[in-house]
Amino acid sequence: MSRPHAAAIIEDAVHEQVERVLRSRGWGNRVITHVGYGSSSFVRVYARILLGRKGREQTEGPEARQDATGALSPAHYDRGWRAFITSPATGVPVKVTAGDREVYGRSDRGGHVDIVARDHGLAPGWQQVLVEVQGTEPVAADVFIVADGVTHGIVSDIDDTVITTMLPRPMIAAFNTFVRRGKARHAVSGMAPMYRRILSAHPGAPIVYVSTGAWNTSATLNRFLVDNGFPLGPLMLTDWGPTNTGWFRSGQDHKRTCLHRLARDFPDITWLLFGDDGQHDPALYTEFAEARPDRVDAICIRQLTPAEQVLSNPIKLDPPLRPWAARTVQTFSAPDGHGLLRLLEEHGRVGEPVAADEQPSRPGPRRPHRVTD
């Protein structure tokens, strides 16, 4: 195995020293859970183990004021930089109780936990599993279990697809991420009603948000989605900072890996892929569709406005060419969700909505809680 990148070695050394000092001062483990997903045969559980002051592990820091989804707690938006001022607990043993199963693992170098439990016995829909580490009470994590027989699903990008962030430009990205409050951003018009319309026609269908954003922002993103009427679903985010191969991880590789992982996890589902034409979504989706045409129903690209195009691609002042339409699946593009929905309906890609009295309930996740004796 190749030697880790110098940036990762430096970061690990800093984290080790910070953790040693904080634990010597009485700080203990703190569990932050994220929304996971699964099927009748497996469930994938996301969490992160951080350090918090002893006796205040459950109330310390901006993430602790939020529940696991960040959507059900009272509205509170910190400036973005606060979510990144955390100290991960590395290599901590973790126990996950998912229905009838108990599985064990450890937090990685960033404190992240990604554990798969099989033969769990959980019913379809929103369920909860328990995440436990030494020195803390079990913490509930929401998971969405996809029922057998579901054949449709949605994969959605976040930045500039559902939220107008203009993220690719470095200075704007830094300002949006570290300075602005979450409520200062705006939802793309029509995207939330379109997603709800599609899901209403396919009861039990999952929606998964795939983004190159950091897990530190998951609570803020979940609250933004719920506040703006988007259906809640698992987030597939990434770590922030240096990696074993470089100063920053590849966002394209992260999205590519997530798409193929979903195709393997749900072999019977064909996905509607939603992204924007700001940078790499069209090429990534086309590549995935060419490799797995039986797993893609259609590619839907939100067209950025001229101003957003200039900000996303400041060097390219001319209108971008779009030679990215996939050969094996239909590709649609429009400036917002209203236009995309019209195109999808015209081409029969939405389906008829199920009557309310015939549609099984799709409740959101319950308020996560800490389990005590």
N, C-alpha and C positions, 0 to 999 in steps of 0.2 A: 504494500500500500504506500502511496506517495506521501511525502511529508506534508503536514497541514500548512496552509498559507501563513505567512508571518503575521498578518492581521488577526487571524484566528488565535494564534499562539499568544499574542499580546492581549487580546480581549479575554481569553481564558485566564491568563495570569492576573489581570485586573479583577475579574469576577471572583477568583479564588481568594484574593487578599481582602476584597470588600466583604465577601461572605464570612471569612474568618473573623474579621473585626466586628461585624454586626452580631454574629452568633456569640462572640465573647461578651458583648454588651447586652445579651439577653434576648435578642431577636429570634423569632421562631418561624416555622413554615406557615404559609398562607396559600390557600387554594383558590384559583380563579378558573371557573369552568366556561366552556364555549358550547355552542349548539353543535351536536353531532348528527349522524345519520346511520341508517342501516336497513336491513331487510329481515325476512323471517329467519335467515341463517346466520347473520352477523350483525354487529353494531360497532360503529367506529366512534370512539369517545375522545374528545379534545379537552385539554385543560392546561393550566400553567401553574407552576409552583414558584411563588415569590417569597421574599422575607418580609416580616412585619414585626413591629414591637411586641414584646411578650405581654400578653394580656390585652393587646389591642389588634391582634392579627386580623380580626373580622371587621375592623373599622378604619384601618390605616390606609391612606392613599385613595386616589380618585376611583380606581377600579373597585375598591371594597364598598364604595357607596352604592354600587350598582349590583343587581343580581346577575345571574349567569348570562342572561341575554342582553342586559343593559337596556331593556325595553320596558320592563314592567315596573321599574322603580320610579320614584318621583322625578320629574324632569329636572336634570341638572347637567350643564355642559361646562366642563373645564376647558381651558385653552389646551391645544393639542400637545404642547411640550410636556405637560404634567403626566400624560399617559406613558411617556418614554422614560421617566425618572423612576425606574424600578430596579430592584436587585434580584436576579433569578437565583433560585436554589437548585444547584446542579447535582445530578446523580442521586436524587432523593427517591427511596422506594415508594411506590404508589400501588394501592389496591383499588380496583374498580369492580363494583358489584352491579351486574346487569342482569336483572331478572333472576334466573336460576344459576347464573354463572358468577364466579369470582376469578378475575385475572390479575396478574401482577406485572409491573414494569418499573421503569425509572425515568425521571425527568432528564432531558438531554442538556446540552451545554448552555442552552438558553432558558432552561426551566420548563420547556414545553413537554407535554405528554400527548402521545398519539397511540392509543391502544385499541386493538380489535378483539372483541369477545364473540365467540361463536356459540350456537345452540343456546341462546339466551332465553327463549320462551316469551319474549315481549310481544304484545298485541300490536297490530298496525296502528299508525297515527302517532300523536305526540306522547312520549313516555319520558320517564326520568330514570337515570342510573345514579349510583353513588360513587364519589371519588374520595378516597381517604389516604392521608399521609400521617406519619408519626407526629404527634403533638397537636393534631386538629380533630375536630368532629367531622364526620362524613358530610360532604357537600353534594347537593343534587345537581346533576347536569341534564339539560334537555336534549333529547334525541328524537329525530323523526324517522319512524319505521315505515318503510314502503311496503305495501301489501303485495302478495303474489298476484300476478295477473295485470299489474299496472304496466302500461306500454308507452306512456308519454311522460316527458319531463322537460324542465327548463333549466338551462345554464345561462347565467347572466353575469357579464362584467359589471363592475361598479363605477369606477371613475370615468366620467364623461359619457356613461351609458345610462345610469340612473341618477347620478349626481354630477352637476356641472362643476367640475373641479379644475379643468384645464391643467391637469396634473403633470403631463410630460415635461413642461418647461421647468427647469430646475429651481429658479428663484420663486416662481409661483407655487411650485410643489412644496418648497420649504415653508413658505408663508401659510399655505392652506393647512399643512400638516402640523406645524409647531406653534403658530400664532393664533389663527382663527379658531373661534368656538364652533362646535359641530352644527349649531343651529344657524350659522351664518351662510351655510351652503344651500343650494337650491336643487330641488328634484327636477329631472327632465320631464317636460310636459307629456302626459299620456302614458308613460311607461307603467305606472302602478295600476291604472284601470285595465291596461292590456294584459298584464300578468294575471290579475284577478279573473279577467274574462276567460283566459286560456285554462286556468286551473279549474274554473267552474264547469268547463266542458269535459274535464278529465279528473273526476274525483279521485283523491288519493295520490295524484301526480306530485312528484317532488319539485321544488325549485331550489337550486344551489347557486350561491353567489361566489364566483371565482375571481380573485383579485390579487394584484401584486402588493397590496397594502399589508402592513404589519399587524400581527395579532394584538399588539398594544391598542389598536383602534377599534377592536371588535365591538366593545360595548357601545361606543359612540355610533358606529355604523348601524348596529341593530336598532338603537333608539331612533336614529334618523329614518330608517326604513319603515318602522312602525308608525312614527309620527306622520309620515307622508303617504300612508296607505298601502305600502308594499307588503305582499305576503311574506311572513317570516320564514326563513329557511336556513340551512347550514351555511356558514361562511368557510371558504377554503382560502385562507390567507397564508402569509409566510412570515418567517422570522425577520428581524430587523438588525442590520449590522453586518460585520464581517462573517465570512464563511470559511470552510476548509479549503476553498479553491480561489478565493479572491476577497477584495475589499467589500464587494456587494454581491448578492446572489442575482442570478439571471431571472428576471420576471417572465421572460418568454419560456424558459425551461420549466418554471414553476407552473404556468398555465398549461403547458403541453403535458406535463406529468399528471396534473389534476384531471384533464380531459380523458386521458387513457385510463386513469384509475377509475373514474366513473363508468367508463365503458366496460371495464372488467367486473366492477362491483355489481352492475345492473345490466346483464347481458340481454335482457328482454325489452329494455327501454330505448326508444329513439328520442333524441333530444332536439329541441329548438334552441339554437345557439344565438345569444344576443350580445352584441358588442358595439364598438364605434370605430369610425375610420380615422381616428386621430393618429394611431401608430400601428400596432402589430396585430390587433384582433382579426382583421380580415384574412391576413396571411396565415395566422395560426389556425383559425377555423377551417380555412380551405384545405390546409395540410391535413388536419384531422379528418375532414370529410373525405378526402381522397384516400386516406389510409383505412377509414372505417365507414364507408358509405351507408352500411346497414344500420349504423348507430346514430345517424343525423337525419332529422326530418327536414330541416331547412336552416339556412343561415340568415340572420336578420341584423343588419348593420344600421346603426343610427348615424346619420350624416351630420357632422359638426358644422356649425355656422362658419362663414368666412373668418370672422374674428377668432373663433375657437381654433380654426385650422392654423391661423397665423401664430397664435400663442402656443399651440401644440407642436408646430413645426416652423419655428421662426425663420429658418433659412429658406424654406420653400414658400415663396410668395405667390406663385401661380397656383390655380386650382389643381388639386392633386388628380392624377390619373387613377382610374380604378380598374386595373386589369385582373382583379383578384376573384372574380366570380368563379365558384367551384363548377367543375364540369359534371359532377355526379349528383349534386343536390341543388335544389332551387335556392337562389340568393335574392333577398329583398333588401332594399334600402330606402330610408325616409328620414326626414329631419327630426321626428319625434315619435312617441308611442302611438299617437292617433293615426299617423300615416302608415306606420308598420301594421297596425291592427287592420286597417282597411285593406292593405295588400294581402295579408294573411287570410282574411275572410273571403276576398275575391278568388283566391286560389285554393280554398277549402282546407286551410291548414289549422283552423281553430276548432271546428266542431260545434255542435249545438250545445248550449248550456243546459245542464241538468236542472230540472225543477227543484225548488227548495225542499219540497216534501219528499222528493226521491233521492236527494243527494245526502250521503252520509256526512255527519258533522265533521268540520275540519277546524277544531279549536286550536288556538295558539297554545304555546307551552304554558304550563302552570307556573306560578311564581316559585322559583327555586328556593330551597330552604336548607338550613343546616340541621341535621338530624341529631337529636339528643335523646338520651335515655328517659 
